[in-house]
Amino acid sequence: MSIEHHDVVIVGAGFSGLGVAIALQRAGFEDVLLVDDADGAGGVWHWNTYPGVAVDIPSFSYQFSFAQRTDWTRSYAKGAELKQYAEHLVERFGLADRIRFGTRVTSATYDEATCVWDVATTTGDLTATHVVHAGGPLSQPKYPEITGLESFAGEVMHTARWDHDVALAGKRVAIIGTGASAVQIIPSIAPEVEHLTVFQRTPIWCLPKADFPIGAPARVGLRHLPGVNRLARLTSDLFVEATFPFLAHYGGALQAGKVLEPVARSYLRSQIDDPETRDKLTPRYGLGCKRPSFHNSYLSTFNRDNVALQTDGIREVTPHGVVTADGTEHEVDVLLLATGFKVTEKDALPGYDVVGRDGLVIADWWETERLQAYQGVSAPGFPNFFTTFGPYGYNGSSYFQLAEATAGHIVRVLKEARRRGAAEVEVTSRAHERYMASVRKRRGPQVFWQPSCAGANSYYFTKDGDVPLRPGLTPEVRWRNAHFPLDDYAYA
């Protein structure tokens, strides 16, 4: 019985996986299979359906440059609209027959004798000449390690796996965490619940959001007036670039926080009535140490009589509620876990064993030698294996910029391997080390290494104290991915 074989297997049918598949298709690679454990495309936008879910990057930047929509209904698209965009891409580029849903990869092992990957999945084994891991960093929910959590007698759900059968109206609800998801959920559910208790460990910088509906006349203009859509995209891209890549990678040297933090503090003062609550919601770390949030009603929600902010540490969860460090039990009916995702943890990179040359497991290598990858795409010792969101690949811009840059990198390598008739392609140790030396050399201006980031509790920081983001603005990242020397890879 022969095992099913494909030239390229892409793990993940979110926007990164779809982007790579489209790029490969355009380059003439026809034997491509995408596998995903979900039952539909979209990745994070398939799984995340919580109240208020929306993108935190303007819609005009949160899309592929080659498939731009002119019919966005809001400047910041809601989750359902992004899910629709994913489905549109599948239909437009004829990918439906190339995606296998309900399939989770459990391991990928490189066979040095045959130069193929043995891919084990929950629906049967595959082999592939090349494997692309396109699982994003926001794909595996992270559950908190809190004593007694499993004993809670009410409803418990992680915000990334929202259960719409659970009614919140008239209930006592608690939410643990005040990150990006919580910022959207809290103002969305506060008006309907009896009482909402917010357990905060670290406050988040929150700024006003230029979120507005895009009416029919504006959509007509975007579609038909020359240059209007291009101008909207350019303006959006410049805003995104300024609010994170520039702030993150040059803000430390330029002391950008001295300019931006007073603005954020002024906004906070304008939104919160109670001085004590305002103080609790004021970050003690520099703006940019972790990704800031944008929302127009998150902060003001804490003015409501039925919303309470708790900053005492959580001691335990009981069958009836949450006990804080001072011994107070806060009784609740529903417990929401807005505790983020596994991003740099060993079992998230990726969430299955990738076994390369000489039995080396990539997660073990990263665990002992620190996270590292050539342009975030390749690592020596793992031939014919690529990642779309590997260490030091993402610079903080729109994920679509990363997906396009990474897809271009992968296509360049595979086209060259095809031209040379090579069965195996692997980044050289020399090129890999040169790249890693270059990113480490550019840490100085980054905001992450300033003393003000010490208390940020940012998921950007690994256990080794690294921040595996790629230094540089997006135009540079895209140019380098499109022009690296092809001889940085060895072909055999």
GIKA-V239112 format. One record per residue. PSI is psi in whole degrees, -180 to 180 (999 if undefined). Layout:
PSI  PSI
//
This chain:
121  147  139  131  145  153  -45  129  124  124  107  128  34  -166  -33  -48  -43  -41  -42  -43  -43  -42  -43  -42  -44  -27  3  11  108  -29  76  133  130  137  142  140  -7  175  18  165  162  -14  -122  -30  -7  -44  -38  109  22  161  131  3  130  164  150  16  138  142  -37  -23  -18  64  163  144  -26  0  58  134  146  10  26  139  -16  158  -30  106  144  162  -42  -34  -33  -36  -42  -37  -41  -45  -35  -42  -43  -45  -46  -39  13  44  -8  -41  -6  5  134  103  169  27  117  129  132  -22  156  122  128  130  105  -25  -37  -7  39  161  132  114  114  132  171  -9  16  156  150  164  153  141  -40  144  133  118  113  27  127  173  -10  42  -22  104  141  119  138  150  87  128  129  3  -40  -12  -9  130  -15  -163  135  132  144  141  -23  -5  59  134  106  -7  -12  116  133  -18  128  8  158  117  141  143  128  118  146  42  -160  -41  -44  -36  -33  -37  -45  -52  -19  -34  -17  -41  -22  -21  158  -46  141  121  124  119  113  129  -51  123  158  141  126  129  159  150  127  62  119  154  146  107  171  -44  -40  -38  -35  -43  -42  -35  -36  -26  126  130  -13  -47  -38  -40  -40  -42  -45  -46  -44  -46  -40  -39  -47  -43  -40  -34  -11  -64  -47  -45  -43  -44  -14  -9  -30  -47  -35  -3  45  -29  -31  -25  -43  -35  -40  -34  -45  -39  -38  -41  -42  -45  -36  -18  -28  126  -45  124  -37  -44  -41  -42  -40  -30  2  117  146  13  165  147  126  -15  -32  159  124  159  160  120  145  -10  5  -55  -45  -19  -27  -2  -13  145  -25  15  127  137  124  124  -2  145  153  126  -44  166  135  175  -21  -5  -159  129  125  173  -26  3  -3  132  124  106  132  160  -32  134  118  132  99  58  17  -154  159  118  -56  7  153  -40  14  1  75  -163  22  160  128  112  114  -143  144  28  14  124  127  -37  -38  -41  -45  -33  -39  -32  5  154  136  147  146  113  25  11  -42  157  139  141  -5  76  149  25  132  153  144  -18  45  172  137  32  -33  132  -1  0  -165  139  -26  -34  -43  -46  -42  -42  -44  -44  -41  -40  -50  -44  -41  -44  -46  -34  -39  -40  -40  -40  -38  -6  31  136  -16  136  135  134  140  151  -36  -49  -41  -47  -36  -43  -46  -37  -37  -39  -35  -33  -23  18  -30  -53  -11  148  -26  -26  9  150  -27  -12  0  -37  24  -27  41  139  -6  -32  131  176  -22  0  11  159  98  47  153  119  138  158  164  -43  -38  -44  -47  -39  -45  -37  -26  -9  11  150  128  -22  3  -12  149  136  134  999
//
